[in-house]
Amino acid sequence: MTIGTRTDLPPAFPDHTQLPESDGTFVKNFQEHPQSIILTDSIGSVLRQLHPDGQYAIGQDCGIYWRETDPPEKGAEAPDWFYVGNVPPLLNGEIRRSYVLWREFMAPTIAIELASGDGEEERDATPLSVSAEGKTTKPGKFWVYGHIIRIPYYAIYEIKNGKLEVYHLQDFSYQRIEPNERGYYPIPPLGVELGLWQGTYQNQTQLWLRWWDSEGNLLLIGEERAELEQQRAENERQRAETERQRAEQAEQKAARLAARLREMGIDPDADDLA
């Protein structure tokens, strides 16, 4: 009687709860955090229309795991901002610690990098390779986003230089796209445009990366929407006050006319029987 040899199954690929949520790096400048907030806040209404079921997720400096490595964080890239649709915002009721590609199989639609320098790191197209000695060459994020994760749209904003580049994945490689007549970059899957806006946000006045709708209208953040509603309410109050004053003036004019008629012996309240 032959007894079969037991074969142990390989361990399951780790999920977001088993992988590090940080690689120990920190935000490089004071604009990155508010810049991410302004992007997320303003596009919320668009995403709610696209996903009335609420099935979408936004990552802000969160890791996207695309391969298993040791240590694990070497197999992840962390875009400063990205959006992925048709995935649950929570996993089994837990807040996402990272986005694990081999668990969800859904690539983000757009990733945005906020470059503190000249964007060299964000444009690094070095491919993943292993030498004859077994040494692995760390791939650049430009290559990872386009060839492995396959993110359709990739934007690089050089904060210091106020320079924006947007790429579209075509034929397995990123092609840089040109802005439209308004100077913005259309992102068709979202029905929005991406561009630069000069203004003040969180006590910083500078160029900000913002969204516009397909007709060129700026997508507002909560604070701007509140100010707009306040202005509309004030305009409505002024309109109502103007109408009240007009009605009052008309009533006063009618009273003066009635008094004049009475002086002339004419009863203004009498029915006209002529």
Buried (B, 14 or more C-beta within 10 A) or exposed (E): EEEEEEEEEEEEEBBBEEBBBEEEEEEEEEBBBBBBBBBBBBBEEBBEEBBEEEEBBBBBBBBBBBBEEEEBBEBBBBBBBBBBBEBBEEBEEEEBBBBBBEBBEEBBBBBBBBBBEEBEBBBBBEEBEEEEEEEEEEBBBBBBBBBBBBBBBBBBBBBEEEBBBBBBBEEEEBEEBEBEEEEBBBBEEBEBBBBBBEEEBEEEEBBBBBBBBBEEEBBBBEEBBEEEEEEEEEEEEEEEEEEEEEEEEEEEEEEEEBEEBEEEEEEEEEEEEE
